[in-house]
Amino acid sequence: MKILIVGLGVIGGGYAMALKEAGYEEVYGVDINTDTLKRAKEMGVIKEGFIDEDEIISKVDLIVLAIYPDLVKNFIIKNKDKIKDNAIITDVTGIKQLFINDIVEILPDNIDFVFAHPMAGREKKGIDYATNEVFKGANFLIIETEKNKEENLKLIENLAYEMGFKHIRRTNPAFHDEMISFTSQLPHVLAVSLINSDIEGRNTGEFIGDSYRDLTRIANMNDKLWSLLFLGNKENLLKSMYNFEEEFNKIKKCIEENDANGLRGLFIKSTIRREKL
């Protein structure tokens, strides 16, 4: 199978590494950065790299779009008539409702787009920070549409297992974006808020332990990407933020009122829920 990865950043580069490790020899890359293509070739994770997909897109069986969510639809519009008959497209984007219905409508019947979301990544960007180690044991989501063929869904599932993912679940676009607003986007909101709430000029680094370090790791943000993800999933994210704010205020009220029993009750509830998770 010939595979094309469009976008060899931290996730696309990780895919290339994982596919190479899984034994796929014909993996090609497209990226606007010539240094990135050169680096990927030197690392041996792609067979050949291209600045423009026109040279290779009609020859591949699977296309992985590891690009920003606002670019996915335009890529399909530009290339839908050049893609090989019966080819499969998949993606790695963190939100789906922004473009999924439009793509399903414009995509020719002879091409199947299996929308996916690898629940693993890094706070850095660029191929130099790419690694497939984060995929091993991680969750992998497949977002089904009415047009998907079962054999193609299975192909992407099997590929995910080969790349090291452990838990693979199928879901729909609306539920995916609702859940991701809570499990992925809200934690990034909290990390940014925590870092930015620090008082300027303090030697905070000399006072941190694992809790602060773990909570703020993802505050090192790809500002362009995460702005798109937040605004592209605005309604779901705001709902998750309101729910969090309600729970935050419960703790604040207990502290204001010296309510030790109230605090203990909240801590016991969180402990039980975390252990079940």
Buried (B, 14 or more C-beta within 10 A) or exposed (E): EBBBBBBBBBBBBBBBBBBBBBEBEBBBBBBEBEEBBEBBBEBEBBBEBBEEBEEBBBEBBBBBBBBBBBBBBEBBEEBBEEBBEEBBBBBBBBBBBBBBEEBBEEBEEEBBBBBBBBBBBBBEBBBEBBBBEBBBEBBBBBBBBEBBEEEBBEBBBEBBEBBBBEEBEEBBBEEBBBBBBBEBBBBBBBBBEEBEEEEEEEEEEEEEEEEBEEBBEBBEBBEEBBEBBBEBBEEBBEBBBEEBEEEEEBBEEBEEEEBEEBBEEBEEEEEEEEEEE
